[in-house]
Amino acid sequence: MQRLGKNMGGYRGEGIDVQDVLRRFDKAVAGKNWVRENDFLAFRRTVASPRVSIYLSTGSHGDEPAGPLTMLQMLEEDRWPADASLWVCPCLNPTGFALNQRENAQGIDLNRDYRHLQTAEVRAHVAWLERQPSFDLAFCLHEDWEAAGFYLYELNPDGRSSYAEIMVEAAAKVCPIDLSPIIEGREARGGIVRPLVDLAERPLWPEAFYLVTHKTRQSYTLESPSDFPLQTRVAALAAAVEAVLKLL
């Protein structure tokens, strides 16, 4: 599978009609056991005595359309573990998607604001997260316009059983894997980055740092390669998440 060669100096691919996608989110959960939060775009589906609690988010960068489209597909297909409680934030940066740009309408990267909470979007998100219980597992779906293939970050400070290799193996069936030894300045192996970071020393926090500090002890940030067809990027993200859901 060949790269498209579109992304020169940034993302140059297709965007999405964000208002249409937002409407389709509501339609996808209508009549099902989901509750839509009115003060923040999020959905939750809780079950009695859940065996596992799972959080999924995407859309913090408005030039990464594969994430929201993956969540839309998964909500429409509705193939979730019956005994799992779920919390889904399917589009964290709608103003960025309207402009097909990474940042929000004010030009701020939301996925670097989870320590200082300067943006209204991240403040609303964190306020919502604070009202939720802790999660057993968290997924943050992203794209990388520079990547040679799919890869992921794992934050697993307690050394729990890892799902990283399982997700890479699943994604490899539909998308190339980035096998670079260094990805985004960090050591990688087989498409997996396990960063050793002192969160207290990092001035700008992505969502995953906030989650692993306050809401979960196992977080995965999935990166599909933006210089491949959109359907390939969606398929890679969906395959990776669904591989874990099947195990659960």
KOLDRENKOL-195178 format. One record per residue: z, y, x of N, C-alpha, C in turn; residue in three letters. Coordinates in steps of 0.001 Angstrom, whole numbers, plus 500000, padded with zeros to 6 digits. Each point is the difference from the previous one (the first is absolute). Layout:
<pts>
    n.pz    n.py    n.px   ca.pz   ca.py   ca.px    c.pz    c.py    c.px  code
       Z       Y       X       Z       Y       X       Z       Y       X   ALA
...
</pts>
This chain:
<pts>
    n.pz    n.py    n.px   ca.pz   ca.py   ca.px    c.pz    c.py    c.px  code
  500000  498805  500856  500000  501195  499144  500000  501240  500888   MET
  499031  500866  499786  499833  501177  500827  500716  501218  499402   GLN
  500539  500824  500883  500568  501267  499557  498893  500915  499485   ARG
  500351  500888  499092  499020  500892  499401  499596  501130  500937   LEU
  500886  500372  500904  499690  501079  500927  500014  501380  499382   GLY
  500727  500157  498897  500043  501293  499302  501085  500932  500534   LYS
  501086  499442  500441  501197  500807  500244  499987  500592  501408   ASN
  499497  501209  500109  499947  500706  501266  500992  501164  499964   MET
  501115  499831  500679  501021  501038  500036  500882  500053  498778   GLY
  499852  499056  499106  500815  499954  498789  499333  499111  498975   GLY
  500626  499893  498829  499445  499159  498943  498811  500696  499359   TYR
  498881  499292  499906  498772  500566  499424  499464  499115  498868   ARG
  500852  499148  499476  499569  499066  498967  500173  500546  498598   GLY
  499872  499120  499039  500056  500374  498599  501415  500373  499577   GLU
  500081  500820  498959  501271  500325  499389  500139  499292  498668   GLY
  501005  500368  499244  500190  499444  498667  500229  501143  499017   ILE
  499684  499739  498744  500331  500925  498926  501459  499750  499655   ASP
  500888  500786  500573  501421  499677  499916  500514  500075  498569   VAL
  499506  500924  499199  500478  500076  498625  499597  498766  499205   GLN
  498805  499505  500246  499579  498768  499341  500865  498827  500444   ASP
  500282  499924  501296  500835  498906  500512  501405  500077  499420   VAL
  500557  501194  499891  501340  500148  499423  500023  499527  498549   LEU
  498965  500339  499253  499932  499528  498614  499899  498473  499950   ARG
  499259  499440  500923  499839  498548  500010  501299  499283  500378   ARG
  500846  500642  500795  501316  499413  500276  500779  499813  498706   PHE
  500045  501047  499197  500732  499912  498729  499399  498943  499088   ASP
  498683  499941  499957  499335  499005  499159  500300  498583  500495   LYS
  500090  499834  501319  500215  498667  500570  501357  499419  499629   ALA
  501009  500854  499831  501346  499496  499705  500325  500050  498510   VAL
  499131  500598  499202  500284  500135  498565  500147  498627  499349   ALA
  501054  499862  499201  500244  498763  499286  500603  498892  500837   GLY
  500323  500303  501246  500616  499013  500889  501447  500412  500267   LYS
  500687  499210  500772  501436  500239  500203  500269  501008  501123   ASN
  499246  501080  499993  500184  501052  500998  500570  501246  499333   TRP
  500807  500724  500727  500531  501290  499551  499426  501071  500917   VAL
  499424  501035  499396  499482  501121  500786  501072  501066  500103   ARG
  500283  500423  501217  500955  501088  500202  499324  501318  499620   GLU
  500635  500776  499168  499374  501222  499494  500047  501158  500983   ASN
  501013  500013  500892  500156  501132  500899  499295  499792  501336   ASP
  499457  498810  500205  499351  499681  501259  499038  498857  499740   PHE
  498820  500046  500609  499011  498958  499734  500447  498695  500649   LEU
  500668  499166  499239  500482  498706  500483  500134  499067  498813   ALA
  499904  498730  500280  500158  498962  498994  501013  498988  500502   PHE
  500785  499482  499089  500949  498943  500384  499970  498892  498961   ARG
  500179  498794  500498  500084  498831  499142  501171  499167  500491   ARG
  501095  500043  499253  501206  499295  500415  500203  498772  499117   THR
  500551  498965  500609  500277  498756  499291  501472  499664  500180   VAL
  500536  499215  499072  501387  499567  500104  500144  499037  501174   ALA
  501032  500184  500788  500294  499135  501154  498775  499799  500886   SER
  499427  501083  500532  498807  499858  500833  500306  499241  501293   PRO
  499056  499192  500432  500150  499293  501264  499635  500896  501173   ARG
  499140  500981  499733  499573  500902  501058  499644  501350  499382   VAL
  500246  501072  500722  499630  501342  499562  498993  500573  500994   SER
  498896  500489  499481  498864  500402  500826  499601  501427  499667   ILE
  499768  500788  501035  499535  501371  499861  498608  500108  500617   TYR
  499092  500680  499304  498659  500248  500516  499636  501458  499782   LEU
  499421  500606  501020  499542  501386  499846  498678  500185  500713   SER
  499291  501046  499616  498748  500334  500659  499593  501414  499603   THR
  498940  500464  500624  499437  501290  499613  500711  501203  500557   GLY
  500725  499875  501112  500623  501193  500573  498989  500837  500772   SER
  498879  499397  500380  498917  500731  500663  498780  500028  499082   HIS
  499529  501188  499694  498944  500158  499012  498613  499617  500463   GLY
  499855  499605  501269  498713  499509  500488  500048  498495  500241   ASP
  500882  499307  499274  500142  498554  500132  499917  499364  498607   GLU
  498800  499928  499435  499859  499561  498607  500270  498523  499767   PRO
  499943  499171  501027  500156  498557  499779  501373  499642  499453   ALA
  501033  500742  500395  501350  499671  499538  500176  500123  498498   GLY
  499725  501177  499413  500111  500114  498549  499085  499033  499246   PRO
  498802  499763  500524  499110  499061  499321  500538  498565  500086   LEU
  500665  499671  501090  500640  498685  500102  501117  499865  498990   THR
  500825  501025  499885  501106  499936  499041  499464  499948  498576   MET
  498929  500731  499718  499395  499940  498674  499516  498585  499702   LEU
  499328  499391  500946  499514  498632  499819  501158  499036  499753   GLN
  501070  500139  500754  501126  499082  499856  500729  500205  498675   MET
  500100  501254  499559  500624  500256  498706  499133  499475  498864   LEU
  498694  500137  500129  499100  499491  498956  500016  498477  499952   GLU
  500041  499357  501154  500008  498531  500028  501360  499433  499593   GLU
  501073  500728  500285  501343  499669  499503  500447  498586  500408   ASP
  499759  499656  501269  500397  498684  500496  501198  500148  500941   ARG
  501128  500382  499440  501202  500207  500784  500934  498800  499863   TRP
  500860  499740  500969  500985  498924  499838  500867  500240  498767   PRO
  500157  498977  499191  500712  500168  498724  501448  500380  500211   ALA
  500611  499576  501094  501418  500244  500222  500250  501122  501001   ASP
  499044  500914  500131  500136  501138  500909  500138  501291  499211   ALA
  500907  500857  500447  500044  501370  499496  499147  500860  500922   SER
  499242  500920  499402  498981  500737  500736  500119  501496  499761   LEU
  499764  500750  501059  499937  501451  499919  498714  500433  500696   TRP
  499157  500767  499303  498680  500350  500508  499794  501508  499929   VAL
  499642  500595  501129  499597  501408  500055  498530  500016  500421   CYS
  499072  500159  499048  498596  499717  500291  499171  501162  500536   PRO
  500549  501225  500003  499208  501138  500504  500953  501145  500329   CYS
  500476  500038  501232  501031  500962  500387  499446  501404  500255   LEU
  498695  500125  500180  499414  501296  500364  498771  500307  499156   ASN
  500154  500205  498701  498812  500245  499161  499227  501253  500372   PRO
  500666  501054  500486  499248  501209  500360  499140  499773  501235   THR
  500454  499136  500904  499188  499665  501160  498753  499232  499616   GLY
  500124  499097  499028  498826  499250  499550  499003  500900  499288   PHE
  500489  500989  499295  499085  500932  499340  499141  500754  501021   ALA
  500532  500165  501209  499283  500715  501062  499395  499053  501032   LEU
  500230  498686  499840  499540  498995  500958  500453  500354  501415   ASN
  501291  500360  500114  500551  500339  501308  501336  499289  500194   GLN
  500355  499800  501238  501221  499277  500347  501243  500678  499433   ARG
  500080  501316  500152  501188  500750  499634  499990  500348  498508   GLU
  501128  500540  499521  500040  500466  498613  499275  501343  499890   ASN
  500041  500601  498834  499256  501249  499784  500491  501129  500891   ALA
  501244  499919  500461  500560  501018  500892  499740  499684  501475   GLN
  499271  498940  500267  499656  499658  501377  501083  499295  500771   GLY
  500925  499331  499309  501115  499311  500664  499817  498501  499878   ILE
  500207  499298  501093  499921  498543  500014  501287  499438  499388   ASP
  499894  499467  498793  501187  499496  499312  500657  498857  500763   LEU
  499202  499221  500700  500554  498832  500687  500618  500347  501343   ASN
  500335  501259  500190  500794  500438  501142  501183  500849  499529   ARG
  500290  499948  498711  500978  500930  499415  501238  499289  499460   ASP
  500202  498733  500335  501099  499257  499384  501328  500151  500733   TYR
  500051  500887  500973  501292  500374  500600  500442  501378  499536   ARG
  499087  500957  499979  500370  501387  499685  499733  500378  498548   HIS
  499187  499228  499294  499796  500189  498553  499572  501428  499667   LEU
  498945  500461  500641  499539  501356  499768  499067  500123  498799   GLN
  499341  498915  499622  499002  500073  498932  500593  499571  498667   THR
  499457  500586  498938  500468  499647  498658  499733  498534  499695   ALA
  498865  499489  500476  499657  498605  499725  501012  499040  500614   GLU
  500345  500227  501254  500926  499088  500678  501420  500176  499460   VAL
  500386  501222  499681  501326  500190  499389  500106  499242  498690   ARG
  498944  500052  499177  500010  499276  498727  500034  498498  500239   ALA
  499244  499548  500974  499969  498569  500307  501360  499508  500474   HIS
  500594  500722  500916  501311  499594  500528  501066  500055  498910   VAL
  499948  501018  499151  500962  500074  498896  499863  498783  499091   ALA
  498777  499585  499754  499763  498794  499191  500514  498760  500718   TRP
  499696  499875  501292  500459  498842  500767  501523  499895  499994   LEU
  500673  501124  500070  501466  499986  500028  500590  499428  498726   GLU
  499257  500048  498920  500490  499464  498727  499702  498508  499831   ARG
  499247  499424  500949  499625  498596  499888  500942  499139  500850   GLN
  500081  498712  499701  500799  499104  500846  499283  499748  501328   PRO
  500661  499281  500881  499352  499622  501251  498927  498948  499740   SER
  499043  499931  500909  498886  499068  499873  500099  498923  501072   PHE
  499581  498799  499661  499938  498936  501000  498831  500192  500953   ASP
  498931  500610  499480  498762  500077  500767  499227  501229  499550   LEU
  499375  500678  500947  499218  501195  499672  498627  499930  500656   ALA
  498982  500435  499253  498639  500091  500497  499507  501436  499826   PHE
  499433  500571  501048  499353  501305  499932  498535  499785  500391   CYS
  499093  500321  499080  498586  499712  500209  499275  501248  500491   LEU
  499290  499845  501116  499316  501123  500637  498618  499586  500468   HIS
  499293  500980  500565  498758  499777  500734  500080  500751  501332   GLU
  499157  499578  500937  499889  500680  501293  498517  500208  500292   ASP
  499571  501263  500046  498576  500286  500163  499497  499635  501390   TRP
  500894  499849  500981  499590  499670  501363  500040  498505  500293   GLU
  500625  499221  499144  500301  498603  500324  498744  499143  500097   ALA
  500053  499028  500896  498915  499030  500144  500120  498867  499001   ALA
  501114  499930  499294  500230  498946  499024  501362  500180  499358   GLY
  500352  499061  499153  501298  500018  499319  501124  499765  501008   PHE
  501113  500696  499794  501217  499731  500770  501195  500430  499169   TYR
  501192  499692  500487  501194  500393  499257  501152  500305  500953   LEU
  500940  500778  499475  501269  500265  500673  501101  499212  499286   TYR
  500881  499404  500777  501167  499336  499429  501265  500696  500492   GLU
  500847  500402  499061  501360  500462  500301  500950  498948  499446   LEU
  500662  499296  500880  500822  498854  499626  501204  499939  500933   ASN
  500861  501009  499939  501061  500131  501011  501010  498870  500016   PRO
  500145  499268  498908  500973  498903  499960  499392  498653  500364   ASP
  498722  499997  500353  499364  498770  500428  499850  498961  498903   GLY
  499701  500447  498792  499764  499057  498908  498693  499240  500232   ARG
  499803  498941  499250  498738  499266  500086  498847  500957  499720   SER
  499034  500008  500894  498920  500972  499930  498863  499510  499107   SER
  499380  500954  499306  498792  499723  499221  498760  500564  500683   TYR
  500148  500566  501188  498900  500724  500627  498805  499097  500281   ALA
  500242  498865  500646  498886  499112  500340  499302  499469  498756   GLU
  500768  499736  498960  499423  499512  498743  499041  501038  499419   ILE
  500389  501269  500047  499142  501051  499452  498742  500203  500838   MET
  500138  499957  501311  498824  500149  500856  499027  498848  499778   VAL
  500528  498798  499893  499142  498840  499753  499249  500136  498676   GLU
  500681  500484  498976  499344  500178  498698  498946  501092  500061   ALA
  500315  501114  500640  499039  501106  500097  498774  499601  500816   ALA
  500192  499142  500995  498898  499596  500872  498906  499261  499253   ALA
  500314  499452  498848  498994  499277  499219  498993  500935  499347   LYS
  500344  501281  499911  499101  500954  499327  499660  501213  500847   VAL
  500658  500151  501156  499859  501236  500769  500282  499713  501475   CYS
  499304  500658  500931  500353  499848  501407  501438  500464  500270   PRO
  500615  499427  501017  501342  500383  500435  499885  500831  501275   ILE
  500784  501040  500107  500033  500805  501223  500849  499263  501030   ASP
  499367  499470  501016  500686  499224  501029  500273  500817  501254   LEU
  499931  501303  499887  500272  500865  501148  501424  499788  500508   SER
  500211  499993  501319  501357  499835  500527  500886  501225  499784   PRO
  499375  501149  499798  500721  501241  499700  499391  500602  498748   ILE
  500829  500236  498990  499551  500629  498759  500890  501214  499737   ILE
  499373  501135  499841  500739  501252  499765  501094  500206  501054   GLU
  499666  499648  501238  500920  500222  501111  501116  498993  500121   GLY
  499974  498927  499195  501062  499010  500034  499428  498615  500285   ARG
  500808  499190  500650  499575  498648  500317  499757  499212  498720   GLU
  498887  499282  499979  499647  499189  498838  499617  498606  500476   ALA
  500172  499042  499104  499621  498632  500312  499457  499347  498737   ARG
  498731  499605  500059  499394  499320  498866  499968  500826  498735   GLY
  499834  501310  500125  499964  500871  498825  501358  500376  499454   GLY
  501058  499748  500766  501368  500281  499548  500672  500941  500993   ILE
  500539  501091  499492  500778  500947  500798  501442  499897  499542   VAL
  500874  499692  500946  501431  499952  499703  500679  501075  500840   ARG
  499988  501227  499526  500469  501120  500830  501508  499943  500245   PRO
  500365  500246  501234  501408  500135  500363  500279  501491  500087   LEU
  500562  500556  498952  500183  501447  499925  501449  500319  499657   VAL
  500477  501090  500570  501297  500546  499627  499733  501033  498909   ASP
  500263  499605  498759  499647  500870  498887  500707  501343  500091   LEU
  501219  500009  500535  500745  501249  500092  499319  501001  500928   ALA
  499199  499489  500932  499331  500881  500956  498642  500488  499514   GLU
  499510  499430  498908  498682  500385  499497  500138  501178  499042   ARG
  499387  501145  500300  500167  501170  499129  499232  499896  498688   PRO
  498881  499283  499995  499158  499894  498810  499991  498559  499528   LEU
  500506  499779  498803  500125  498637  499484  498896  499676  499007   TRP
  499295  498884  500195  499167  499475  498925  500868  499341  498929   PRO
  499397  499676  498895  500728  499365  498896  500708  498732  500456   GLU
  499343  499204  500850  500578  498725  500428  501323  500199  500722   ALA
  500143  501082  500764  501271  500257  500694  501109  500280  498985   PHE
  499682  500806  498988  500999  500269  498970  500400  498712  499297   TYR
  499016  499188  499659  500289  498771  499261  500912  499072  500792   LEU
  499692  499789  501276  500784  499038  500775  501383  500559  500345   VAL
  500162  501294  499893  501315  500618  500237  500875  499975  498753   THR
  499372  500175  498817  500782  500203  498788  499802  498956  498898   HIS
  498845  499287  499982  499704  499197  498811  499680  498531  500270   LYS
  499633  499641  501199  499629  498613  500280  500202  499731  501482   THR
  500016  498724  500380  500088  499642  501412  498741  499264  500453   ARG
  498958  500057  499189  498745  499360  500387  498852  500746  499345   GLN
  499203  500656  500827  498944  500872  499495  498707  499733  500759   SER
  498904  500003  499259  498679  499796  500596  499081  501146  499607   TYR
  499382  500596  501002  498971  501004  499779  498660  499368  500337   THR
  499149  499851  498997  498714  499334  500153  498909  501041  500178   LEU
  499150  499788  500999  498929  500946  500316  498641  499295  499919   GLU
  499212  500368  499007  498641  499473  499925  499054  500961  500734   SER
  498900  499502  500551  499119  500830  500836  499014  500812  499171   PRO
  500119  501311  500036  499214  500868  499117  498513  500011  500303   SER
  499599  499515  501179  498585  500037  500340  499274  498722  499589   ASP
  500560  499316  499011  499360  498854  499378  499825  500304  498509   PHE
  499187  499236  499288  499783  500293  498576  501317  500037  499217   PRO
  500037  500860  499000  501222  500180  499220  500466  498695  499378   LEU
  499084  499191  499495  500403  498745  499377  500635  499049  501013   GLN
  499572  500085  501259  500603  499185  501054  501422  500456  500283   THR
  500203  501300  500039  501342  500536  500254  500967  499626  498877   ARG
  499539  500111  498759  500833  499608  498864  500317  498509  500075   VAL
  498987  499201  500283  500199  498558  500061  501006  499618  501082   ALA
  499966  500686  501136  500936  499691  501086  501435  500315  499609   ALA
  500222  501165  499412  501356  500366  499580  500506  499044  498927   LEU
  499155  499716  499015  500411  499106  498913  500287  498608  500529   ALA
  499150  499490  500880  500210  498641  500518  501312  499898  500767   ALA
  500323  501020  500780  501226  499966  500789  501235  499992  499107   ALA
  500037  500897  499026  501165  500054  499117  500103  498735  499149   VAL
  498874  499580  499465  500026  498827  499106  500403  498742  500740   GLU
  499710  499910  501301  500423  498826  500776  501518  499890  500021   ALA
  500673  501141  500096  501471  499979  499981  500514  499726  498594   VAL
  499390  500619  499005  500449  499778  498619  499899  498523  499611   LEU
  498960  499324  500495  499866  498585  499679  501137  499193  500593   LYS
  500440  500372  501190  501127  499308  500612  501290  500251  499237   LEU
  500124  501182  499436  501242  500370  499322  500055  499405  498595   LEU
</pts>
